[in-house]
Amino acid sequence: MKYKLIVLWICVFTPFANANTRYINKIPDFTQTEIKGASFGNGQQFCGPTAVSNSIIWLSKSKDSQADLIKKLASKPYMNTSLKNGTGTKGMLKGIHKISRELFGNYRTLTYKGWRIHQKKYSSGEKAPDINWLKEGISAKSAVWLNIGWYKRAANHIDFVRTGGHWVTLVGHQGKNTLIIHDPAPRAGKHFANEYVRAEKLRSGKLTGKKKGLPISAKGFLALKEGMHIKKKADYAIIDGAIILRL
């Protein structure tokens, strides 16, 4: 008599198998308003250079002052951060390119996905950042920065009206829809904190506002829900775009 050998594969479910939290406590979480001085606007508009400095300090293993790096990144030769309007996408990309060439000699890719105006050479050609693309950007040799748009619900209760923006550092992810960020805004607290934020894909409506590039369909864009420190007078935090640097 022949016997059949039956091999039983048992899959053990682990709720956080789809996770990357290995770097979250290594990447700095600097608060932008720690940059003091009237000539720097006391850091009120320094979310962009601050978010980038978190990753650059970590990637370069630098022991230099992070505050000095932030001031350098905000300066005219780099991001040219405005004390009134902050840092645009073009300025962010220019500054990241310049500091990366200086500190690392070169880099493999610098890519932007989003609707904001930017240099064509960095364009992915896609308007809505995909959550899996964001997750894959986090490694020991790469960094991710998110451009958050602050939105109010339009009068028609369908569309979203942009009222401002903000930059944060993406440092990890957990589960299917949770992104882990370091938020440089003082409203997120002045001490180190890993912010676990739930991302939800929008299914309808339009993103509207006065910025060039709007209006655009909101379908496919990611709204940040629980865990996000949303600015006062805004109803929604929506990822307008994201930058990934790969060394």
Secondary structure, DSSP 8 states (H G I E B T S, - for coil): --------------TTSSEE-TTTTTS----GGGS-SGGGGGGTT-HHHHHHHHHHHHHHT--S-HHHHHHHHHSTTTT--BTTTB--HHHHHHHHHHHHHHHHS--SEEEEEESS---GGGB-S-SS--HHHHHHT-BTTEEEEEEEEEEEE-TTSSSEEEEEEEEEEEEEEETTTEEEEE--SGGG-SS---EEEEEEE--S-EEESSSTT-SEE-TT-EEE-TT----TT-SEEEEEEEEEEE-
